[in-house]
Amino acid sequence: METSKEMQMNNIPTKASQKFRNFPMVPRVVFGNGSFDQLGDILLTKRKSSDAPFIFLVDDVFENSNLHSRIPRIFSDQIIFISADEEPKTQQVDALVRKIKESYLEMPSGIVGIGGGTLLDLAKAVAILLNNTGSAADYQGWDLVHRESVYHVGIPTISGTGAEVSRTTVLLGPERKLGINSDYTTFDQVILDPELTKGVPKEQWFYTGMDCFIHCIESLNGTYLNAFSQSYGEKALDLCKEVFLDDLPDKESRNKLMMASWHGGMSIAYSQVGVAHAMSYGLGYQLGIKHGLGNCLVFQHLGEFYPEGVVIFDQMRNKHKIQLPKGICATLNDNDFETMISIAMGMEPLWENALGPNWKSVITPAKLRSIYRKI
């Protein structure tokens, strides 16, 4: 039998040396059709006073909808409608935080994000910055947040991003597109109501659903894969195949895609994403391309890295008659390409998950440029 010293020399963790990352999880989640109507009761237990409002950050597509009238606003609560046409920005977070602080004497009881990934990411970022100094750009990176966020709730109205469960809020900053990755980012409460995803336009439904599918492919084929992330990733992948390859009734499809989004988000929370996401960040920063579409534009050309995944992706795309835009990068100049390449190559954890610690021997600026030119 090896001694403790011999085990350490052979990189076998002993009880004394072993240390695992203690990741956060969403502590409370409600799932079910119509569960949105429980929001008022949930928030009531978290109100600090009548002068400490809840701030609802809501996708502006719901401004004149039935959902607007169902938001349980009382006392000095405020609804702020926000367009999700563009990716969330650090400057946008800073402006929202200033507006909230200037409007109220007391710290809000909490932030509630209602919408897709853009609104959920904004809600997470605002909750962090209300209780931390400086700009949102100061916290883009890994584990830079040191004070807990204010109470925050996530309510997705489209399925696929995994933003409702992740410890990341992805923002466009002045110099990069990068997430605030921290233990304080995760929502305190999530409400998963599949009824809220009714009426999502087909292409948006597809692109956002493919974000989830690509999460699974990149997680399950990554070097960071572990039993925990694998169990969630495999379930999410199976659900994506049912939703996008089988002919399910609408209600069942909505329920399963919402669960796929949750499981896919959990899978990458305990591992990482990979090539498509790294390169999509470059497209998002330089061209403002929405995250789900950006992933699809890149992933179609990644047969070298994810051959089985690309085959399934093409099957899904053909079944739903989705035509991806072409010529996106046709008119870009050298500076544009260099910026996108720099953004993409800066996502080191993603590349290491995709290709291992020696990823720089595989991925070069010339390699990335050749892929971008195909888009």
C-alpha positions in Angstrom: 0.0 0.0 0.0 1.3 3.5 -0.9 2.0 5.9 2.0 0.5 9.3 2.2 3.7 10.9 1.0 3.9 8.5 -2.0 0.3 9.2 -2.9 1.0 13.0 -3.0 4.1 12.4 -5.1 1.9 10.5 -7.6 -0.7 13.2 -7.6 -3.3 11.0 -5.8 -5.3 13.3 -3.5 -5.2 12.3 0.1 -7.8 13.2 2.7 -5.5 15.9 4.0 -4.7 17.4 0.6 -8.0 16.9 -1.2 -10.0 20.1 -1.9 -13.0 20.5 -4.1 -14.7 23.6 -5.4 -17.8 24.5 -3.4 -20.1 25.8 -6.2 -23.3 27.7 -5.4 -26.7 26.5 -6.6 -30.1 28.3 -6.8 -31.5 27.6 -3.3 -35.2 27.9 -4.3 -37.0 27.2 -7.6 -40.7 26.9 -8.5 -41.7 25.0 -11.6 -45.1 24.6 -13.3 -47.5 26.2 -15.7 -49.0 29.2 -14.0 -46.4 29.3 -11.2 -45.7 33.0 -12.1 -48.8 33.9 -10.0 -46.9 32.8 -6.8 -44.4 35.6 -7.2 -46.3 38.0 -5.0 -46.4 35.6 -2.1 -42.7 34.8 -2.5 -41.7 38.4 -2.5 -43.8 39.3 0.5 -41.6 37.3 2.8 -38.5 39.1 1.5 -39.8 42.7 1.8 -37.7 44.7 4.3 -40.1 47.6 4.5 -42.7 49.6 2.5 -39.9 52.0 1.6 -37.5 49.3 0.3 -39.0 48.4 -3.1 -38.7 45.5 -5.4 -37.4 46.6 -8.8 -38.7 44.6 -11.7 -36.5 44.6 -14.8 -38.8 43.4 -17.6 -38.3 42.8 -21.4 -40.2 45.6 -23.1 -42.1 43.2 -25.3 -44.4 42.7 -22.3 -45.1 46.4 -21.8 -48.6 46.2 -23.1 -49.2 42.6 -22.4 -51.3 40.6 -19.9 -48.0 39.7 -18.1 -47.5 43.4 -17.2 -50.8 43.5 -15.3 -49.8 40.3 -13.4 -46.6 41.7 -11.9 -47.3 42.0 -8.1 -46.2 45.6 -7.6 -47.1 47.3 -4.3 -45.8 50.2 -2.2 -43.0 51.9 -4.1 -42.1 49.0 -6.3 -40.9 50.0 -9.8 -41.1 48.3 -13.2 -38.4 49.2 -15.6 -39.0 48.0 -19.2 -35.8 47.3 -21.1 -35.2 46.4 -24.7 -33.5 43.0 -25.3 -32.6 43.9 -28.9 -29.0 44.3 -27.9 -26.6 42.4 -25.7 -26.5 43.7 -22.1 -23.7 46.2 -21.4 -21.6 47.2 -18.4 -22.6 50.9 -19.0 -26.2 49.9 -19.0 -25.8 48.1 -15.6 -24.0 51.2 -14.1 -26.8 53.5 -15.3 -29.5 51.3 -13.8 -27.7 51.1 -10.5 -27.3 54.9 -10.4 -31.0 55.4 -11.3 -32.1 53.0 -8.5 -29.8 54.5 -5.8 -30.9 58.1 -6.7 -34.6 57.2 -6.6 -34.7 55.5 -3.2 -33.4 56.3 0.3 -33.3 52.6 1.2 -31.6 49.8 -0.5 -34.2 47.8 -2.5 -35.6 44.6 -1.1 -34.6 43.0 -4.3 -34.3 42.8 -8.0 -36.6 40.7 -10.2 -35.6 39.9 -13.8 -38.3 38.9 -16.2 -37.3 38.0 -19.8 -34.7 36.1 -21.7 -30.9 35.9 -21.1 -30.4 39.6 -21.5 -32.9 40.6 -18.8 -31.7 37.8 -16.5 -28.1 38.8 -16.9 -29.0 42.5 -16.3 -30.9 41.5 -13.1 -27.9 39.5 -11.8 -25.4 42.3 -12.5 -27.6 45.1 -11.0 -28.1 43.0 -7.9 -24.3 42.6 -7.5 -23.5 46.3 -8.2 -26.1 47.6 -5.8 -23.9 46.1 -3.0 -20.5 46.5 -4.5 -18.5 49.6 -5.4 -17.2 50.6 -8.8 -18.4 49.8 -12.3 -19.7 46.5 -13.6 -16.6 46.4 -15.9 -14.5 46.0 -12.8 -16.0 42.6 -12.1 -15.8 41.0 -15.5 -13.7 37.9 -14.9 -13.6 35.1 -12.4 -14.3 35.5 -8.7 -13.8 39.2 -8.5 -16.9 39.9 -6.5 -16.4 39.9 -2.7 -19.7 41.2 -1.3 -23.0 39.4 -1.7 -25.6 40.8 -4.0 -29.0 42.0 -2.9 -31.8 39.4 -3.1 -32.6 38.7 -6.7 -35.2 36.6 -8.6 -35.0 35.2 -12.2 -38.0 34.5 -14.3 -37.2 33.3 -17.8 -39.7 33.9 -20.6 -37.7 31.9 -23.2 -35.7 28.7 -22.7 -32.2 27.8 -23.6 -29.7 30.3 -22.2 -29.3 28.7 -18.8 -29.0 32.2 -17.4 -31.6 31.4 -14.8 -29.2 28.9 -13.1 -25.7 30.0 -13.9 -23.1 31.8 -11.8 -22.3 34.1 -14.7 -23.8 37.3 -16.1 -22.3 38.0 -19.5 -21.8 41.7 -20.4 -20.4 43.7 -23.2 -17.8 46.0 -21.7 -15.7 48.8 -23.1 -12.9 46.4 -23.9 -14.4 42.9 -24.0 -17.4 40.7 -23.8 -17.0 38.7 -20.6 -19.1 37.4 -17.7 -19.1 38.4 -14.1 -18.4 34.9 -12.8 -18.9 34.6 -9.1 -20.5 32.8 -6.2 -22.7 35.9 -5.6 -24.1 36.0 -9.2 -26.6 33.0 -8.8 -30.2 33.9 -8.3 -31.7 33.4 -4.8 -35.1 32.4 -6.3 -36.1 31.2 -9.8 -39.6 30.7 -11.2 -39.9 28.4 -14.2 -43.3 28.9 -15.8 -43.4 27.3 -19.3 -46.6 29.3 -20.1 -44.4 32.4 -20.2 -42.6 31.1 -23.3 -45.8 31.0 -25.5 -45.6 33.1 -28.6 -41.8 33.3 -28.9 -40.9 33.8 -32.6 -39.7 30.6 -34.3 -36.1 31.7 -35.1 -35.6 33.2 -31.6 -36.9 29.9 -30.1 -34.5 27.9 -32.3 -31.4 30.1 -31.7 -31.9 30.2 -27.9 -32.7 26.5 -27.8 -29.5 25.8 -29.7 -27.6 27.7 -27.1 -28.7 25.0 -24.7 -27.8 22.2 -27.2 -24.4 23.7 -27.7 -23.9 24.0 -23.9 -24.4 20.2 -23.7 -22.1 19.3 -26.6 -19.3 21.5 -25.3 -19.6 20.4 -21.7 -19.9 16.7 -22.5 -16.9 16.8 -24.9 -14.7 19.0 -22.6 -11.7 18.2 -20.5 -13.4 19.7 -17.4 -16.2 17.0 -17.6 -17.0 15.3 -14.3 -19.8 13.0 -13.1 -21.8 15.9 -11.8 -21.8 18.0 -15.0 -22.1 14.8 -17.2 -25.3 13.8 -15.5 -26.9 17.2 -16.1 -25.5 17.5 -19.6 -26.7 14.1 -20.8 -30.2 14.8 -19.5 -30.3 18.2 -21.2 -29.0 16.7 -24.5 -31.7 14.1 -24.5 -34.4 16.7 -23.8 -33.0 18.9 -26.7 -33.2 16.0 -29.1 -36.8 15.3 -28.1 -37.8 19.0 -28.5 -36.0 19.6 -31.8 -36.2 16.2 -33.5 -39.4 14.7 -32.3 -42.9 16.0 -32.9 -44.1 17.0 -29.5 -47.3 18.8 -28.5 -46.6 22.5 -27.8 -47.2 22.3 -24.1 -44.9 19.3 -23.7 -42.2 20.9 -25.9 -42.3 24.1 -23.8 -42.0 22.1 -20.5 -39.1 20.0 -21.8 -37.1 22.8 -23.3 -37.4 24.8 -20.0 -36.0 21.7 -18.2 -33.3 21.3 -20.8 -32.3 24.9 -20.3 -32.0 24.3 -16.5 -30.0 21.1 -16.8 -27.8 22.5 -19.5 -27.0 25.5 -17.4 -26.2 23.3 -14.4 -23.9 21.2 -16.6 -21.7 24.2 -17.6 -21.9 25.6 -14.1 -19.8 22.6 -13.0 -17.6 22.4 -16.1 -17.3 24.9 -18.9 -18.3 25.7 -22.5 -16.0 25.6 -25.4 -15.0 26.6 -29.0 -18.4 28.0 -30.2 -19.0 30.1 -27.1 -15.4 31.5 -27.2 -15.8 32.6 -30.8 -19.3 33.8 -30.4 -18.0 36.3 -27.8 -15.9 37.8 -30.6 -18.9 38.1 -32.9 -21.0 39.6 -30.1 -18.4 42.2 -29.1 -17.4 43.4 -32.6 -20.7 43.0 -34.5 -23.4 43.0 -31.7 -24.7 39.6 -32.8 -27.0 38.1 -30.2 -25.5 35.2 -28.3 -27.7 32.4 -29.5 -27.4 33.3 -33.2 -23.7 33.8 -32.7 -23.3 30.3 -31.3 -25.2 28.8 -34.3 -23.1 30.8 -36.8 -19.9 29.4 -35.4 -21.0 25.9 -34.5 -22.0 25.0 -38.1 -18.3 25.2 -39.0 -16.9 23.2 -36.0 -17.1 19.7 -37.4 -13.4 19.3 -36.7 -14.0 19.7 -33.0 -17.6 18.4 -32.4 -18.3 16.1 -35.4 -21.3 14.3 -33.9 -22.8 17.5 -32.5 -22.6 19.3 -35.8 -24.4 16.5 -37.6 -27.3 16.6 -35.1 -27.3 20.4 -35.3 -27.7 20.2 -39.0 -30.6 17.7 -38.6 -32.4 20.1 -36.2 -31.8 23.1 -38.5 -33.1 21.3 -41.5 -36.2 19.9 -39.7 -37.2 23.4 -38.6 -36.2 25.0 -41.9 -33.8 27.5 -40.3 -31.7 29.5 -42.7 -28.7 31.0 -41.0 -27.5 34.4 -42.2 -24.6 34.4 -44.6 -21.8 36.8 -45.4 -21.7 38.2 -41.8 -17.9 38.6 -41.9 -17.6 39.3 -45.7 -16.9 43.0 -45.4 -14.7 43.0 -42.2 -11.2 44.5 -42.3 -8.1 43.2 -40.7 -8.7 45.3 -37.5 -12.2 43.8 -37.1 -10.8 40.3 -37.4 -8.0 41.0 -35.0 -10.4 42.4 -32.4 -12.7 39.3 -32.6 -9.7 37.0 -32.5 -8.3 38.8 -29.4 -11.6 38.6 -27.6 -12.0 34.9 -28.5 -8.5 33.9 -27.5 -8.9 35.7 -24.2 -11.4 33.1 -23.1 -8.7 30.8 -21.8 -10.9 28.5 -19.5 -13.2 27.8 -22.5 -10.3 26.8 -24.7 -8.7 24.7 -22.0 -12.0 22.9 -21.5 -12.4 22.3 -25.2 -8.8 21.3 -26.0 -6.8 20.8 -22.8 -3.9 22.8 -21.3 -2.0 22.8 -24.6 -4.8 24.4 -26.6 -2.5 27.1 -28.0 -0.8 24.5 -30.1 -4.1 23.9 -31.9 -5.8 27.3 -31.8 -3.9 30.1 -33.5 -5.0 33.5 -34.8 -4.8 32.1 -38.3 -7.0 29.2 -37.4 -9.7 31.5 -35.9 -9.5 33.9 -38.8 -10.2 31.0 -41.2 -13.3 30.0 -39.3 -14.6 33.6 -39.0 -14.2 34.1 -42.7 -16.7 31.3 -43.4 -19.4 33.0 -41.4 
